[in-house]
């Protein structure tokens, strides 16, 4: 896959993630966060099954036979990282607003290159660091919050950002050896759904009627975000390293703001526009500077 297609996949993935914040927030009017996530990711799992049967089933055994242990270790780890990241993000929306959640989620941008360096001793291009600063500044300007006190929900999102970072890093590892994005998508959505349902059934009320009342939010967050967006992420990371990929994914804050403008009729102020500009500048810097150096 060419890098241009990987970039397009990353942008589409980020667009879906950004607009899903609204569905995640409004989808908990009648159900708890774990029941919502369990249903959402199970729908995503079902949506990916036909694509696995048509596209990847033929080559599945041939590819994983290269190193079954490594594939199972990475894919299962990816599933657990996604479970903790999505669970903490979903729970946080009970205590904080969408703007704060979107901002603190972007903390995975500086965490990814730091964790890559700590875990693998890999150097990252110098342009990543100013890009990280621009993205964090942009995320702050997108939030519209002026209270510096860190609330419980904000803290949960920051902890979740660690798991988002690990998820991105391990995706980068698995795509190096295994060209099975849909299979990985199936495994991670199944793991997240199973663990979410186990906790949800134990601590929350499982009422079918209430789940059906959130049908549109669950379908959007499940099929598009929980299913296809995460597969697009895997496709994208075939040709994009984890650190610059994290910077591109930080555009979800921009898309979340634009979606709120269109769907919720929220007016963009000067801070919002500046925030979008900072994040866009960070993304362009991370992608263009390495190419300029090579040229």
Residue, then its C-alpha position, 0 to 999 in steps of 0.5 A: x500500500x502506498x503512503x498516500x493511501x495510508x494517509x487517506x486511511x488515517x484521515x478517514x479513520x480520524x474523521x470517524x473517531x472525531x465525530x463518534x465523540x458525540x455518539x458516545x456521549x449521547x448514547x449513554x442516556x439510558x445505558x451504562x458505559x460498559x453495556x454501551x461499549x459491549x454492544x458497540x464493539x459487538x456490532x463492529x465485530x459483526x460488521x467485519x465478519x463478512x469482510x474477513x470471510x471474503x478478503x482474508x480467510x484464504x491467506x489467514x493460516x498462511x500468514x500467521x504460520x510465520x509466527x503464531x505466538x507473536x501474532x497471538x501475543x500482539x493481537x491479544x495485547x492490542x485488544x486489551x489496550x483498546x478495552x482499557x482505553x475505550x472503557x476509560x474514555x467512555x466512563x470519563x464522559x459521565x464526569x466531564x464534557x466532550x471538549x475536555x475528553x477530546x483534549x486529554x485524549x490527545x495526550x497520546x500524541x506526546x506519549x507515543x514517541x516517548x514510549x517508543x523511545x523507552x520500550x524500543x530505544x528508537x529515535x524519532x525525527x526531531x520534527x515530532x517534538x514541535x509537532x507534539x507541542x502544536x497538537x497539544x496547544x491546539x487541543x487545549x484551544x479546542x476545549x472551551x474550558x477555563x477551569x484548570x482543576x483536573x476533575x475525575x473524568x479528565x484524569x480517567x482520560x489521561x490514564x486512557x491516553x497511555x493505553x491509546x499510545x500502547x495500542x498505536x505502538x503495538x499496531x505498528x509492531x503487528x503490521x510489520x510482519x502480518x498483513x491481516x488488518x481485518x483479522x486484527x480488527x475482529x480480535x480486538x473488537x471481540x475482546x473489547x465486547x466480551x470484557x465490556x459485557x462481563x463488567x456491564x452485566x455484573x455492575x449495570x442494568x442490561x435492559x434490551x429496550x434501553x439498548x434499542x433506544x440508543x440504536x443510532x448511536x450504537x450503530x454509528x459508534x459500532x460499525x464505523x468507529x468500532x469496526x471500520x475505523x480501527x481497521x483503517x488505522x491498521x491499514x494506515x500504519x502500514x506506511x506511517x510510523x507510530x509517532x507521526x501516526x499519533x499526530x495525524x490521529x490527533x486531528x480527531x479533536x478538529x473533526x469533533x469540533x467541526x461535527x459539533x458545529x454542524x450537528x449541535x449548532x455550536x459556534x466556532x470561536x477564535x480559539x477553536x479556529x486557532x486550535x484547528x490551525x495549530x493541530x493542522x500545522x503539527x500534522x503537516x510539520x511531522x509529515x513534510x519535514x522528513x521528506x524535505x530532509x531526504x530531498 
